[in-house]
Amino acid sequence: MCGIVGYVGSKQAAPWLLEGLQTLEYRGYDSAGVSVVSPSGNLHGVKCAGRVAHLVERAKVANLNGTCGIGHTRWATHGAPTDRNAHPHYDCSGRIAVVHNGIIENYQVLKRQLMLDGHAFASDTDSEVIAHLIEEAWNGPAKGDLASAVRNACDRLEGSWALAVVCADVPGELVVTRCGSPLVVASTDDGAYAASDVMPLASVTSHVLQLEDFDIATLGSDGSISIIDRDGRTVDHPTAIDIDWDASAAKLGGYSDFMAKEISEQPEAIERLLAGRLGEHGIEMDELTLTRAELAAVDRVFIIACGTSYHVGLIAKTVIEKWARIPVSCEYASEFNYSDVLVTNHTMCVIITQSGETADTLTAARRMRGMGCNVFAITNVLGSTAAREADGALYIQAGPEVAVASTKAYTAQMVAAFLLALRLALAHERMSIEEVQRHYEDLCQVPGLMRQVLKRRWQDKQAARLFNGKTSALFLGRNVNSTSAYEGALKLKEISYLHAEAYPAGEMKHGPIALLEPGFPVVAIVPADHVHDKTVSNIQECLARGAVVVGVATDGDERVAKMCQAVLWVPPCPDELIVPVVAALHLQLLARYVARDRGYDVDKPRNLAKSVTVE
């Protein structure tokens, strides 16, 4: 979940390293640091707890002259987020520096062995053992070959890692490697670059190389990149990725924060995803390699995801079961990996992950593939591990999502799940081609409906005032919109730090109603659907106990308007299953306004990182 950058070439390294860390800060922002090899052949670095902005200020008075260096922005796992635990970490001589993303599971055993051998440690992290292991190999079997020293050290590691390593004795060389954590490299006219993902590289190139697990790449100051595998054999054809968006896509562009920008980008994201998806024979989905006959044979679907993507999975379960009439199990990846599971040759596994690098989800996918399942990925990141390891991948084309709390990826993933459901429904002959076309046309109305909601953001700003001084909230919804309640509560928790519960509205009387007291905020998703009257009854039960209710309701619903202290109006949708996609914007905006009223950074909520690449 940390962010890594590295550069070696003809220009000063520090400016791009700091810029790259600012771009990658959504991956972790507990501490940050850089280390540069100076022209005199020494390592000079600066690191500190806190945001990259603090590092930038310290770097102004630090000696960071040099054309080869590495940087890191941290999400803390082992060791508190302090100056001493910030990366880079150094060997005993101070001539080898390492940055690390991942977890070294056997670090305690390694640390004890290294300390017995006379190594002194300066941090509480698991990562520091790597620097000392490289030091031992550098002075021993590797005999001054940095790539060999890194390879030797990695042979002793258990866990996950992406590493960037520099050594003062080879000032024109940067070595990187990965196992289970993402890393990409690129060659340009002014040198060679490495980063945890493509976002910081978009400013210097449109073409990157994706390292596979255990690949070790040596980057040279002339822009050369040579790659060997764990056995020392040359990798001649690494996976190439073309970056398909401009670097400006990861800039604020006049918005006050990335969350506001990404909420506003949702209509365009959905339009890109839907464009060209309807063909003569139904939904065009070349990414799904299964034939129509193979799809028709699918007798069960497992949907596996985490966090917001798990909520997408719940929506997908509802839609697939309703449209395709196939039993669906939606599982948290973190729990699924330690449970018994029954599959057949006709079981399909769908993994949903925005980054394509979610550790638990990837582990589940590999498990299912090992059991003979076809694995299909819904993801946002081109060339991600999920996309490369799955039998097929549908890219949601949402563009870079910088804010930690997912918004546009959430709604785009839902629409992608609808497309998959339609494809399955046609293959199983549960729908005619005409019905599929009608549902597709309904989906094509979503961007316009979203734009109407965006024009109503003043409603969310007003409703946010009802949360002033509150410490908790309850979100309610029925049927498919119980999932809307889950996602709304998650967004509020993520960025405003208000405790929030979410329940199917009918379950309120089985416990959560005990929370209610005068002034307690309740958000009720109550569109004009087949369970509308039931949800209205639940609102009345909340009002009877003095709760303050914010309704998310369909335009013109005067009954709800008279009951609620605030209403977030949703335009009429052509199908009630589409309501969660459109209503999501109100729930996102509400959470953002509550968080801003409380004075919090909505893009970088505490303790969270965008991509969860460790278990």
C-alpha positions as CSV (number, residue, x, y, z in Angstrom):
1,M,0.0,0.0,0.0
2,C,3.1,2.3,0.1
3,G,4.2,4.3,-2.9
4,I,7.7,3.8,-4.4
5,V,9.5,5.8,-7.0
6,G,13.0,5.6,-8.5
7,Y,15.0,7.4,-11.1
8,V,18.5,7.1,-12.7
9,G,19.5,9.2,-15.7
10,S,20.9,12.5,-16.8
11,K,18.8,15.0,-14.8
12,Q,18.6,15.8,-11.1
13,A,16.6,13.0,-9.4
14,A,15.1,14.8,-6.4
15,P,12.6,17.0,-8.2
16,W,10.9,14.1,-10.0
17,L,11.1,11.8,-7.0
18,L,9.3,14.4,-4.9
19,E,6.7,15.0,-7.6
20,G,6.2,11.3,-8.0
21,L,5.7,10.8,-4.3
22,Q,3.0,13.6,-4.3
23,T,1.3,11.7,-7.1
24,L,1.5,8.4,-5.3
25,E,0.5,9.8,-1.9
26,Y,-2.9,8.2,-2.1
27,R,-1.1,4.9,-1.5
28,G,0.0,6.0,1.9
29,Y,0.8,9.2,3.7
30,D,2.1,8.3,7.2
31,S,5.7,9.3,6.4
32,A,7.9,9.9,3.4
33,G,11.5,10.0,2.4
34,V,14.1,10.2,-0.5
35,S,17.7,9.1,-0.9
36,V,20.0,10.3,-3.7
37,V,23.5,9.2,-4.7
38,S,25.7,12.3,-4.8
39,P,28.3,13.0,-7.5
40,S,31.0,12.3,-4.8
41,G,29.7,8.8,-4.4
42,N,27.7,9.1,-1.1
43,L,24.1,8.7,-0.2
44,H,22.2,11.8,1.0
45,G,18.6,11.5,2.2
46,V,15.8,13.1,4.1
47,K,12.8,11.6,5.6
48,C,10.1,12.5,8.0
49,A,6.7,11.5,9.5
50,G,3.6,13.1,7.9
51,R,2.7,14.1,4.4
52,V,4.9,14.5,1.4
53,A,4.4,18.2,1.7
54,H,6.5,18.1,4.9
55,L,9.2,16.2,3.1
56,V,9.2,18.7,0.3
57,E,9.9,21.5,2.8
58,R,12.7,19.5,4.4
59,A,14.2,18.7,1.0
60,K,14.6,22.4,0.3
61,V,17.5,22.6,2.8
62,A,18.9,19.1,2.3
63,N,21.8,18.1,0.1
64,L,20.0,16.1,-2.6
65,N,22.3,16.7,-5.5
66,G,22.5,13.6,-7.7
67,T,21.0,11.9,-10.8
68,C,20.1,8.6,-9.1
69,G,17.7,8.1,-6.3
70,I,14.7,6.5,-4.7
71,G,11.6,7.7,-2.8
72,H,8.8,6.3,-0.6
73,T,5.5,7.4,0.9
74,R,4.4,5.0,3.6
75,W,1.3,3.4,5.0
76,A,2.5,2.0,8.3
77,T,2.4,-1.7,9.1
78,H,5.4,-2.6,11.3
79,G,6.4,0.3,13.4
80,A,4.7,3.6,14.2
81,P,4.7,6.4,11.6
82,T,7.8,8.2,12.9
83,D,10.9,9.8,11.4
84,R,13.0,6.8,12.3
85,N,10.6,4.3,10.7
86,A,10.2,6.3,7.5
87,H,11.9,4.9,4.4
88,P,14.5,4.7,2.8
89,H,16.3,2.3,5.2
90,Y,20.0,1.8,5.1
91,D,22.6,-0.9,5.7
92,C,25.3,-0.6,8.4
93,S,27.7,1.3,6.1
94,G,25.1,3.8,5.0
95,R,26.0,3.0,1.4
96,I,23.0,0.9,0.5
97,A,19.4,2.4,0.6
98,V,16.1,0.5,0.2
99,V,12.5,1.4,-0.1
100,H,9.9,-1.3,0.3
101,N,6.1,-1.9,-0.2
102,G,4.7,-5.0,1.3
103,I,5.2,-7.1,4.4
104,I,8.2,-9.4,5.3
105,E,6.6,-12.2,7.3
106,N,9.8,-13.7,8.5
107,Y,11.5,-10.5,9.4
108,Q,11.8,-11.3,13.1
109,V,13.8,-14.4,12.4
110,L,16.0,-12.6,9.9
111,K,16.5,-9.7,12.3
112,R,17.7,-11.9,15.1
113,Q,20.1,-13.7,12.8
114,L,21.4,-10.4,11.4
115,M,21.9,-8.9,14.9
116,L,23.8,-12.0,16.0
117,D,26.0,-11.3,13.0
118,G,26.7,-7.8,14.2
119,H,24.2,-5.7,12.3
120,A,22.7,-2.7,14.0
121,F,19.1,-1.6,13.4
122,A,17.8,1.9,13.4
123,S,14.1,1.3,13.0
124,D,11.2,-0.9,14.2
125,T,10.2,-1.9,10.6
126,D,10.2,-5.2,8.9
127,S,11.6,-3.4,5.8
128,E,15.1,-2.6,7.3
129,V,16.1,-6.3,7.3
130,I,16.2,-6.1,3.5
131,A,19.0,-3.5,3.5
132,H,21.1,-5.6,5.8
133,L,20.5,-8.8,3.8
134,I,21.6,-6.9,0.6
135,E,24.6,-5.7,2.5
136,E,25.6,-9.3,3.5
137,A,25.2,-10.4,-0.1
138,W,27.0,-7.4,-1.5
139,N,30.0,-8.1,0.7
140,G,29.8,-11.9,0.2
141,P,28.4,-14.1,-2.6
142,A,27.3,-11.2,-4.9
143,K,30.8,-9.6,-4.9
144,G,29.7,-6.1,-5.7
145,D,26.9,-7.0,-8.2
146,L,23.9,-5.1,-6.9
147,A,21.3,-7.1,-8.9
148,S,22.8,-10.4,-7.6
149,A,22.8,-9.0,-4.1
150,V,19.1,-8.1,-4.3
151,R,18.3,-11.5,-5.8
152,N,20.3,-13.2,-3.0
153,A,18.4,-11.2,-0.3
154,C,15.0,-11.9,-1.8
155,D,15.7,-15.6,-1.7
156,R,15.6,-15.3,2.1
157,L,12.4,-13.3,2.3
158,E,8.9,-14.6,3.0
159,G,5.9,-12.4,2.3
160,S,5.3,-9.6,-0.3
161,W,7.5,-6.9,-1.6
162,A,8.3,-4.3,-4.2
163,L,11.8,-2.9,-3.8
164,A,13.9,-0.1,-5.2
165,V,17.6,-0.2,-4.2
166,V,20.5,2.1,-4.8
167,C,24.1,1.8,-3.7
168,A,26.7,4.6,-3.5
169,D,29.3,2.3,-5.0
170,V,27.3,2.0,-8.3
171,P,26.0,5.6,-8.7
172,G,24.6,5.0,-12.2
173,E,22.4,2.0,-11.3
174,L,19.0,1.4,-9.8
175,V,17.7,-2.1,-9.0
176,V,14.1,-2.9,-8.5
177,T,12.1,-6.1,-8.0
178,R,8.7,-7.3,-6.9
179,C,6.8,-10.2,-5.4
180,G,3.1,-9.7,-4.8
181,S,3.3,-5.9,-4.8
182,P,3.0,-3.9,-8.0
183,L,5.9,-2.2,-9.8
184,V,6.4,-0.8,-13.2
185,V,9.5,0.6,-15.0
186,A,10.0,2.8,-18.0
187,S,12.8,3.9,-20.3
188,T,13.1,7.5,-21.7
189,D,15.6,9.7,-23.4
190,D,16.7,11.2,-20.1
191,G,17.0,7.9,-18.1
192,A,15.0,5.1,-16.5
193,Y,12.1,5.3,-14.0
194,A,10.3,3.0,-11.6
195,A,7.1,3.4,-9.7
196,S,4.4,1.5,-7.8
197,D,1.9,2.3,-10.6
198,V,1.7,4.2,-13.8
199,M,0.3,7.4,-12.4
200,P,3.6,9.2,-11.7
201,L,5.1,7.9,-15.0
202,A,2.4,9.5,-17.1
203,S,4.2,12.8,-17.0
204,V,7.3,11.3,-18.6
205,T,6.2,8.5,-20.9
206,S,3.2,6.7,-22.4
207,H,4.8,3.3,-22.4
208,V,5.8,1.2,-19.3
209,L,6.9,-2.3,-18.6
210,Q,5.2,-4.4,-16.0
211,L,7.4,-6.6,-13.9
212,E,6.3,-10.1,-13.0
213,D,6.8,-11.6,-9.6
214,F,10.5,-12.2,-8.8
215,D,11.7,-10.2,-11.9
216,I,14.8,-8.2,-11.0
217,A,15.4,-5.1,-13.2
218,T,18.6,-3.1,-13.4
219,L,18.0,0.4,-14.6
220,G,20.9,2.3,-16.1
221,S,21.6,6.1,-16.4
222,D,21.4,5.7,-20.2
223,G,17.8,4.6,-19.9
224,S,18.6,0.9,-20.3
225,I,16.5,-1.7,-18.5
226,S,17.7,-5.3,-18.2
227,I,15.6,-7.9,-16.4
228,I,16.4,-11.3,-15.0
229,D,14.1,-13.8,-13.3
230,R,14.6,-15.5,-9.9
231,D,16.9,-18.0,-11.6
232,G,19.1,-15.4,-13.2
233,R,17.8,-15.9,-16.7
234,T,17.3,-13.0,-18.9
235,V,13.6,-11.8,-19.4
236,D,13.5,-10.8,-23.1
237,H,9.8,-9.9,-23.4
238,P,8.4,-8.2,-20.4
239,T,4.7,-7.2,-20.4
240,A,4.3,-3.8,-22.0
241,I,1.5,-1.3,-21.1
242,D,0.5,1.8,-22.9
243,I,-0.8,4.5,-20.6
244,D,-4.1,5.5,-22.1
245,W,-4.7,8.8,-20.2
246,D,-3.0,12.1,-20.0
247,A,-1.0,13.1,-16.9
248,S,-3.5,16.0,-16.4
249,A,-6.2,13.4,-15.5
250,A,-4.4,13.1,-12.1
251,K,-4.4,16.8,-11.4
252,L,-7.1,18.8,-9.7
253,G,-8.0,21.0,-12.7
254,G,-9.7,23.7,-10.7
255,Y,-11.5,21.5,-8.2
256,S,-10.9,21.9,-4.5
257,D,-10.2,18.2,-4.0
258,F,-9.9,15.0,-6.0
259,M,-13.1,13.6,-4.5
260,A,-15.2,16.5,-5.8
261,K,-13.5,16.1,-9.2
262,E,-14.1,12.3,-9.4
263,I,-17.7,12.6,-8.3
264,S,-18.2,15.0,-11.2
265,E,-16.5,12.7,-13.7
266,Q,-18.9,9.9,-13.2
267,P,-21.3,10.6,-16.1
268,E,-18.4,10.7,-18.6
269,A,-16.9,7.5,-17.1
270,I,-20.2,5.6,-17.6
271,E,-20.5,6.9,-21.2
272,R,-17.0,5.6,-22.0
273,L,-17.8,2.2,-20.5
274,L,-21.1,1.8,-22.4
275,A,-19.9,3.1,-25.8
276,G,-20.0,0.4,-28.4
277,R,-21.2,-2.3,-26.0
278,L,-24.5,-3.2,-27.9
279,G,-24.1,-5.3,-31.0
280,E,-26.3,-7.3,-33.3
281,H,-26.1,-10.3,-31.0
282,G,-26.4,-8.6,-27.7
283,I,-23.8,-7.2,-25.3
284,E,-20.3,-7.0,-26.9
285,M,-17.8,-8.1,-24.3
286,D,-14.7,-9.5,-26.1
287,E,-12.9,-9.4,-22.8
288,L,-14.9,-12.4,-21.7
289,T,-13.2,-15.3,-23.4
290,L,-16.0,-17.8,-22.6
291,T,-18.2,-18.8,-25.6
292,R,-21.9,-18.5,-25.4
293,A,-22.2,-22.2,-24.9
294,E,-19.7,-22.1,-22.0
295,L,-21.6,-19.2,-20.5
296,A,-24.8,-21.1,-20.8
297,A,-23.2,-23.9,-18.8
298,V,-22.4,-21.7,-15.9
299,D,-24.4,-23.0,-12.9
300,R,-23.0,-20.8,-10.2
301,V,-21.2,-17.5,-9.8
302,F,-18.8,-16.5,-7.0
303,I,-18.2,-12.8,-6.7
304,I,-15.2,-11.9,-4.6
305,A,-14.2,-8.4,-3.6
306,C,-13.3,-6.1,-0.7
307,G,-14.6,-2.8,0.6
308,T,-16.6,-0.7,-1.8
309,S,-16.0,-3.3,-4.5
310,Y,-17.8,-5.8,-2.3
311,H,-20.8,-3.6,-2.3
312,V,-20.7,-3.7,-6.1
313,G,-20.6,-7.4,-5.7
314,L,-23.9,-7.3,-3.7
315,I,-25.5,-5.3,-6.5
316,A,-24.1,-7.7,-9.1
317,K,-25.6,-10.7,-7.2
318,T,-29.0,-9.1,-7.2
319,V,-28.9,-8.3,-10.9
320,I,-27.4,-11.6,-12.1
321,E,-29.9,-13.6,-10.1
322,K,-32.8,-11.5,-11.3
323,W,-31.8,-11.3,-14.9
324,A,-29.9,-14.5,-15.6
325,R,-31.5,-16.7,-12.8
326,I,-28.1,-18.1,-11.8
327,P,-27.3,-18.6,-8.1
328,V,-24.6,-16.1,-6.9
329,S,-22.5,-16.0,-3.8
330,C,-20.9,-12.7,-2.9
331,E,-17.9,-13.1,-0.6
332,Y,-15.4,-10.9,1.2
333,A,-12.1,-11.9,-0.2
334,S,-10.4,-11.8,3.2
335,E,-12.9,-14.3,4.6
336,F,-13.2,-16.4,1.5
337,N,-9.6,-17.3,1.5
338,Y,-10.0,-19.1,4.8
339,S,-13.3,-20.9,4.2
340,D,-14.4,-24.1,2.6
341,V,-15.8,-23.7,-0.9
342,L,-17.6,-26.0,-3.3
343,V,-17.1,-25.5,-7.0
344,T,-17.8,-27.5,-10.2
345,N,-16.4,-27.3,-13.7
346,H,-19.2,-24.9,-14.5
347,T,-18.6,-22.4,-11.6
348,M,-17.6,-18.9,-12.7
349,C,-15.6,-16.6,-10.4
350,V,-15.8,-12.8,-10.8
351,I,-13.3,-10.6,-9.0
352,I,-13.9,-6.9,-8.6
353,T,-11.0,-4.6,-7.7
354,Q,-10.5,-1.0,-8.7
355,S,-6.7,-1.2,-8.5
356,G,-6.3,-4.8,-9.7
357,E,-3.8,-5.2,-7.0
358,T,-5.9,-6.0,-3.9
359,A,-4.0,-8.7,-2.1
360,D,-6.9,-10.7,-0.6
361,T,-8.8,-10.6,-3.9
362,L,-5.9,-11.8,-5.9
363,T,-5.3,-14.6,-3.5
364,A,-8.9,-15.7,-3.9
365,A,-8.7,-15.5,-7.7
366,R,-5.6,-17.8,-7.7
367,R,-7.4,-20.2,-5.4
368,M,-10.4,-20.4,-7.7
369,R,-8.3,-20.8,-10.8
370,G,-6.5,-23.6,-9.1
371,M,-9.8,-25.3,-8.5
372,G,-10.6,-25.1,-12.2
373,C,-12.8,-22.0,-12.3
374,N,-12.8,-19.5,-15.0
375,V,-11.9,-16.1,-13.4
376,F,-13.2,-12.8,-14.8
377,A,-12.0,-9.5,-13.5
378,I,-13.7,-6.1,-13.3
379,T,-11.0,-3.6,-12.8
380,N,-9.9,0.0,-13.6
381,V,-6.1,-0.3,-14.1
382,L,-4.7,-1.4,-17.4
383,G,-2.1,-4.2,-17.0
384,S,-2.9,-4.7,-13.3
385,T,-2.2,-8.1,-11.8
386,A,-5.9,-9.0,-11.7
387,A,-6.2,-8.2,-15.4
388,R,-3.1,-10.2,-16.3
389,E,-3.9,-13.3,-14.2
390,A,-7.7,-13.5,-15.0
391,D,-9.1,-15.4,-18.0
392,G,-10.7,-12.1,-19.1
393,A,-10.9,-8.6,-17.7
394,L,-13.4,-5.8,-18.3
395,Y,-11.8,-2.4,-17.8
396,I,-14.3,0.1,-16.4
397,Q,-12.4,3.0,-18.0
398,A,-13.0,5.4,-15.1
399,G,-9.6,7.0,-15.4
400,P,-7.2,7.5,-12.5
401,E,-9.0,7.7,-9.2
402,V,-6.8,9.6,-6.7
403,A,-9.1,10.2,-3.7
404,V,-8.9,7.2,-1.4
405,A,-12.6,6.9,-1.0
406,S,-13.8,5.4,-4.3
407,T,-16.6,7.2,-6.2
408,K,-16.4,6.9,-10.0
409,A,-14.9,3.4,-9.8
410,Y,-17.9,2.3,-7.7
411,T,-20.6,3.4,-10.1
412,A,-18.6,2.3,-13.2
413,Q,-18.1,-1.2,-11.6
414,M,-21.8,-1.4,-11.0
415,V,-22.6,-0.7,-14.7
416,A,-19.9,-3.2,-15.7
417,A,-21.7,-5.8,-13.5
418,F,-25.0,-5.0,-15.3
419,L,-23.3,-5.6,-18.7
420,L,-22.1,-9.0,-17.4
421,A,-25.5,-9.9,-16.1
422,L,-27.1,-9.1,-19.5
423,R,-24.5,-11.2,-21.3
424,L,-25.3,-14.1,-18.9
425,A,-29.0,-13.6,-19.2
426,L,-28.9,-13.9,-23.0
427,A,-26.6,-16.9,-22.9
428,H,-29.0,-18.7,-20.5
429,E,-32.0,-17.6,-22.6
430,R,-33.6,-15.8,-19.7
431,M,-33.9,-12.7,-22.0
432,S,-34.5,-12.1,-25.6
433,I,-32.2,-9.9,-27.6
434,E,-34.9,-7.2,-27.6
435,E,-35.0,-7.3,-23.7
436,V,-31.2,-7.0,-23.6
437,Q,-31.4,-4.0,-25.9
438,R,-34.0,-2.3,-23.7
439,H,-32.0,-2.8,-20.6
440,Y,-28.9,-1.5,-22.3
441,E,-30.8,1.6,-23.4
442,D,-31.9,2.1,-19.8
443,L,-28.3,2.0,-18.8
444,C,-27.5,4.6,-21.4
445,Q,-29.8,7.0,-19.5
446,V,-27.6,6.8,-16.4
447,P,-25.1,9.6,-17.3
448,G,-27.9,12.1,-17.9
449,L,-29.6,11.1,-14.6
450,M,-26.2,11.6,-12.9
451,R,-25.9,15.1,-14.3
452,Q,-29.2,16.0,-12.9
453,V,-28.1,14.8,-9.4
454,L,-24.9,16.8,-9.7
455,K,-26.9,20.0,-10.3
456,R,-28.6,19.3,-7.0
457,R,-25.5,19.1,-4.8
458,W,-26.8,22.1,-2.8
459,Q,-29.3,19.6,-1.3
460,D,-26.4,17.5,0.1
461,K,-24.7,20.6,1.4
462,Q,-27.8,21.6,3.3
463,A,-28.5,18.1,4.6
464,A,-24.9,17.8,5.9
465,R,-25.7,20.5,8.5
466,L,-28.0,17.9,10.3
467,F,-24.8,16.0,11.2
468,N,-23.2,18.9,13.0
469,G,-22.2,17.8,16.5
470,K,-23.3,14.2,15.9
471,T,-21.2,11.2,16.7
472,S,-23.1,8.5,14.9
473,A,-25.6,7.8,12.1
474,L,-27.9,5.1,10.7
475,F,-28.4,4.3,7.0
476,L,-31.4,2.3,5.9
477,G,-32.6,0.8,2.6
478,R,-34.6,-2.1,1.4
479,N,-34.0,-4.7,-1.4
480,V,-31.2,-3.6,-3.7
481,N,-30.9,-0.3,-1.9
482,S,-29.9,-1.9,1.3
483,T,-26.6,-2.1,-0.5
484,S,-26.8,1.7,-1.1
485,A,-27.1,2.1,2.6
486,Y,-24.0,0.0,3.2
487,E,-22.0,2.1,0.7
488,G,-23.4,5.4,2.1
489,A,-22.4,4.4,5.6
490,L,-19.0,3.4,4.5
491,K,-18.3,6.7,2.7
492,L,-19.4,8.6,5.8
493,K,-17.1,6.6,8.0
494,E,-14.1,6.7,5.6
495,I,-13.9,10.5,5.3
496,S,-15.8,12.1,8.2
497,Y,-14.9,9.6,10.9
498,L,-18.5,9.6,12.1
499,H,-19.6,6.1,13.3
500,A,-22.3,4.9,10.9
501,E,-24.4,1.7,10.9
502,A,-26.1,0.4,7.8
503,Y,-29.0,-2.1,7.8
504,P,-31.7,-3.4,5.6
505,A,-34.6,-1.2,6.8
506,G,-36.7,-4.2,7.9
507,E,-33.9,-5.3,10.3
508,M,-33.9,-2.0,12.2
509,K,-36.4,-3.3,14.7
510,H,-34.0,-6.3,15.5
511,G,-31.5,-4.2,17.3
512,P,-30.4,-0.9,15.6
513,I,-33.5,0.9,16.7
514,A,-32.0,1.0,20.2
515,L,-29.5,3.6,18.9
516,L,-32.2,6.1,18.1
517,E,-32.8,9.1,20.3
518,P,-33.9,12.7,19.7
519,G,-31.7,14.3,17.0
520,F,-30.1,11.1,15.9
521,P,-29.4,11.3,12.1
522,V,-30.9,8.6,9.9
523,V,-30.4,8.4,6.1
524,A,-33.2,6.5,4.4
525,I,-32.9,5.4,0.8
526,V,-36.6,5.3,-0.3
527,P,-37.1,5.6,-4.1
528,A,-40.3,4.8,-5.9
529,D,-39.8,1.1,-6.0
530,H,-41.8,-2.0,-5.1
531,V,-40.8,-1.8,-1.4
532,H,-41.4,2.0,-1.1
533,D,-44.3,1.7,1.4
534,K,-42.4,-0.6,3.6
535,T,-39.5,1.8,3.8
536,V,-41.8,4.7,4.5
537,S,-43.1,2.7,7.5
538,N,-39.5,2.3,8.8
539,I,-39.0,6.1,8.5
540,Q,-42.1,6.7,10.6
541,E,-40.6,4.4,13.3
542,C,-37.5,6.5,13.3
543,L,-39.5,9.7,13.6
544,A,-41.5,8.3,16.5
545,R,-38.2,8.1,18.4
546,G,-37.1,11.7,17.6
547,A,-34.6,10.8,14.8
548,V,-33.7,13.4,12.2
549,V,-34.3,11.8,8.8
550,V,-32.6,12.5,5.5
551,G,-34.5,10.9,2.7
552,V,-33.1,9.9,-0.7
553,A,-36.3,9.9,-2.7
554,T,-37.7,10.0,-6.2
555,D,-38.7,13.4,-7.6
556,G,-42.2,14.4,-6.5
557,D,-42.6,12.1,-3.6
558,E,-44.5,14.5,-1.3
559,R,-45.2,11.8,1.2
560,V,-41.5,11.4,1.9
561,A,-40.9,15.2,1.7
562,K,-43.4,15.9,4.5
563,M,-41.7,13.3,6.8
564,C,-38.1,14.1,6.4
565,Q,-36.0,17.0,7.6
566,A,-34.1,17.0,4.3
567,V,-34.6,15.2,1.0
568,L,-32.0,14.4,-1.6
569,W,-34.0,14.1,-4.8
570,V,-33.3,11.5,-7.4
571,P,-34.8,11.8,-10.9
572,P,-37.1,8.9,-12.0
573,C,-35.1,5.9,-13.2
574,P,-36.3,3.6,-16.0
575,D,-35.6,0.5,-13.8
576,E,-35.5,0.4,-10.0
577,L,-32.3,-1.7,-10.2
578,I,-30.5,1.4,-11.7
579,V,-31.4,3.6,-8.7
580,P,-28.3,2.6,-6.7
581,V,-26.0,3.9,-9.5
582,V,-27.7,7.3,-9.6
583,A,-28.4,7.6,-5.8
584,A,-24.7,6.9,-5.1
585,L,-23.8,10.4,-6.1
586,H,-26.0,11.9,-3.4
587,L,-24.5,9.6,-0.8
588,Q,-21.0,10.5,-1.9
589,L,-21.7,14.2,-1.9
590,L,-23.3,14.1,1.5
591,A,-20.3,12.3,3.0
592,R,-18.0,14.8,1.4
593,Y,-19.9,17.8,2.8
594,V,-20.1,16.3,6.3
595,A,-16.3,15.7,6.3
596,R,-15.5,19.2,5.0
597,D,-17.8,20.7,7.6
598,R,-15.8,18.8,10.2
599,G,-12.5,20.1,8.7
600,Y,-11.1,16.9,7.3
601,D,-9.1,16.1,4.2
602,V,-11.5,14.1,2.1
603,D,-8.8,12.8,-0.3
604,K,-6.6,11.3,2.4
605,P,-8.6,10.0,5.3
606,R,-6.6,8.8,8.3
607,N,-5.3,5.2,8.4
608,L,-6.5,4.4,4.9
609,A,-4.7,3.8,1.6
610,K,-6.1,3.5,-1.9
611,S,-4.7,0.2,-2.8
612,V,-4.6,-2.6,-0.2
613,T,-1.7,-4.7,-1.4
614,V,-1.0,-6.6,1.8
615,E,-3.2,-9.0,3.7
